[in-house]
Amino acid sequence: MRLFVGLGNPGARYSGNRHNIGFMAVERIASRWGFSPWRTRFHGESCEGELGGVKVLLLKPTTFMNESGRSVAEAARFFKIETKDVAVFHDELDLAPAKIRVKTGGGNAGHNGLRSISPAIGNDYVRVRLGIGHPGDRNLVHSYVLNDFAKSERDWVGCLIDAIADNAGLLAKGEDNGFQNKVHLALDAAGFAAPTRPGERTGD
């Protein structure tokens, strides 16, 4: 079994926030592939289904971002899921909007959700980094991630999470590069190719 975790903050006031794009991704996977109804457990909401012939548990921690590790660790222990079989979908300031990077392990880049998860289950889980861009001033980061996507951003956000859902079976089977490439191809075809910016980080 694989565990796919979407990161975000619970409650209607946060649902459209840039910080909640991880929630949006796993919700779209669940609806696209007919997963079971969401259940409240593991300090979060979870549902089960199958992707590419692989059983998958989807999880949205409801602990707020900086306590996400409690939820992830409890779900992983219950189903005896190894760290390498966990994939975490999260917003990434250091990637341009409509970009995605998939990697195992690495740094947490100041992300409070990842910072909570790594001590709870170990560091060698898969990160699915979903670019939201940077406001340009670190003093603006807090308000930027906790504000909703602008109306002008909603088309690429919808395309990104659709492409993630369409190709999630590849990720479930451990074909991380294939998954990333398919999502990028879908975004390119829809006209949302994002050029690499000078100084943009693509590693840790």
Summary of the structure (lengths in Angstrom):
residues: 204
radius of gyration: 15.5
end to end distance: 26.9
largest distance: 45.0
contacts: 666
relative contact order: 0.19
helix: 44%
strand: 22%
